[in-house]
Amino acid sequence: MSRFLSFRQDARRIAEADSVAVIGLGRFGTSLALELMASGTEVLGIDADEDLVQSLNGQLTQVVRADSTRIDVLEQLAVGEFDRVVVAIGSDITASILTASLLLTMKVPVIWAKAVDERHGAVLEQLGVHRVIYPEKDMGRRVAHLVRGAAADYLEIDRGYAVVKTVAPAHLQGITLTDGAVRSTYGVTIAAFRAPDGEWRNAEAATVLGDGDVVLVVGPTREVERFAQLR
């Protein structure tokens, strides 16, 4: 236990800042932790695998090898003082569930947890985890939409509602969005646009799209996919 004491003060300092504790540093957990660091968020990384911990030494604010299924260990690492904790454990469902349960006992304000399948997710939801995520499933769905359609990028905001990035169709170029009657005709909204050599700008009723402009289209999933097929 004494080996964690040196981390406690640093962990408390991290918890007081814009910070997240990420438990489980596999592919998903590592990618998440590094992206958070890149965005300016401090990260405490925890994993039971010494090799993973060593590989991230110096890349995260603090990284420690520890057993997250023990509440005394989580307390020593001041994990309960974080406002946001992500349980990214995927290889050991039992460890994932036990860790999430302990975090709830510690009354962590916001807990996200990765689920490997629907049954795992159902248990996490029943425990009271605030947000259950399915990285592999969600990525598979996103790629499927990209493969099926002509969208350059796709983001599902919620089931049945999405944002796509696509090239402005030819018949909407050179006229205002009002004249193009995009919403009434296609059931979608063009929220933003970017010229080939320009920056993203908010779209307005008087916006006139040009050849090669890229647009962000928001609306029901089926409608935005249909719109992305237009040329």
N, C-alpha and C positions, 0 to 999 in steps of 0.2 A: 504493500500500500504506500510505503514511503516514497516510491519512485514517482508517484503522481503528485506529490506535494509541491514539487518545483513548478508544475504546470498550472497549479490552481490560481496563483496571482495573475499570471498572464491570461488565463482563461477568463477571469473576472474582468480584466481590462478589455479584452476583446468583446465580451458580452455587453459592456457599456457603450460600445461604439455601434456603427451600422454593421451588424454582424449576423452570421448564420453558423450554426454547428451542423456539420455534415457527418453522419454516422454511416460508414460503409463506403469504401473508396475503390470499388470496382470500376468498370468502364463508365457507368452512368454517374456514380458518385464523384469520381475524379473529374469527369467532364464538367459536371455542375459546379464543383468547387473551384476549378480553374476559371470558369466563366464568371463566377461571382467575384473572384479576385480581380479579374480584368475589368470589371465594372466598378471597382472601388469598394467592394464589400469585404470586410475582414472575415476570415473563415477559420474555424477550429475543425480540423479533420480528425476523425477517429476510426480506427480499423484494428482488427485483431491480427492482421497479417503484417509481420515485421518488414517484409520486402516492399509491400505497397507503401507503408509509412516512410521507409527510407527513400523510396523513389520520389516522394513528394516533399521531402525535407527541403526547406528553403523556397518552395513554390507556394505554400499556404502560410497564413499568418502563424499558425501553430498546428502541428500534426503530432498525434500520439498513438502508440499501440496500446489498446485497452479492450477489455471485455465489456461491451455495452449492455450485457444482460444482467449486470450486477449494479444495484442501485447505489451501493457505497462507492463504486468506481465513478459513476455519473456524478455523484455529489462531490467527490474529490476534484473532478474536472470542472465543477461549477456549471454543468450543462443546464441545470434548472434555472440559471440566471439569464439564459438566452431567451429572447423573444421569439425566435424562429429556429426550429430544428428540423432537419430533413433526415429521415431514416431511409438510406439508400441501399440497405442490405437486400441482396437478391438471391444469393446462393444458399442461404440458410433461412428458410421461412420461419422456423421456430425462434431463431434469434431476432428476426425482424419483429415478430409479434410480441415477444417478451420486452424488447427494447421500447417499442411503441407504448406498451402497457405501463412501463416504468416512467416514461416521459409524461404520460397522462397523470400518473400518481403524483409526479413532481409539479403538476399544474403548469407545464410549459404553455404559454399563450397560443402559439401557432405551431402545429406539427403537420408536416407533410411526410408521406410515406410511399415508397415504391412498392407496387404489387406485381408479382410475376404472372398471376392469372386471376380469374374472377373469384375463385374461392378464397384465395389469399386476400384479395381486396375486400371481400365481404366481411371477413373476420376483422380487418383493420377498421372498417366502417362501423362495425358493431361495437368495437372497443371505444369509439368516439374520436378517432383520428380526424383532424379537421379537413385534410385534403388527401385523397388517395390518387396516385398517378400510375399510369401504365405506359412507361416509355416505349417498350417494344411494340405494343399494340397501337399506340398513338402514332408512332413513326410509320408502322405498316400501313395504317389508314391514310396517312398523309401521302406516302409514296404512291399508294394505289390511285389516289385522286390525280396526282401528277402524271402517272402513266396513262390513265384513261383520258385525260383532257389535254388542252393546249396551254394550260397555265404555266407560267414560269416559276411560280411559287404558290403555295397553298397553306392556309392556316385555319383550322376549325376552331372557331370561338366557343361554340357549344354544339351539342348534337343537333345537326340540321341547319347550322348557321356558320358561314365562313367568309374569309377574305381571300381573294386571289389576286396575284399580280400577272398581268397579261398585256399584250400589245393592243393599242386602240384599234378597233376595226376600221376599215377604210371608209365606210359610209357615215361614220361619226366624225371624220376629220374635216376641218374647215368650216364647221358650224358650231353654234353654242350648244352646251349640254341641254339647255331648255329646248332648243329647236330639235335636238336629237331625240327628245322624249324618252330618255333611257329608263327612268323609273317606271313610267306607265307602260312602256312597251316590253321591257325585259324583267321588271320586278326586282331590279338591283339599283345600287347607288354607286356612282363613281366618286370616291372619297378624296383621291389625290392623284396627281399625275407628274410625270417627269419627262422632259424632252431628252433626246439622245445625248446632248452635251450639257444638260442642265441639272438642277437639283430638284428634289421633291417639293411640290407645292400643293396646298389645299385646293381642291376643285370647287368651283362655284357655278352658279347657274349660267354666268356669262363666259365661262371658260371655253376656249376654242382649242381643240386638240389638233396636233399636227402629225405628219407622217413620221412613224417610228416612235411616237410617244408611248410610254409605258404607263398603265393605270392600275390603281388599287381599287378593286370592285368588292363591295360588301353586300351581302344578302343571303337568302336561303341557299343552301349548298347546291341543290339542283339547278337553280337559276344562275348562280355565278359560274357554274361549270358550263352551262349552255352558252353564257355570254363569252366565256373564254374560247369557245369554238368558232366564234364569229371572225371573219376575215375581211 
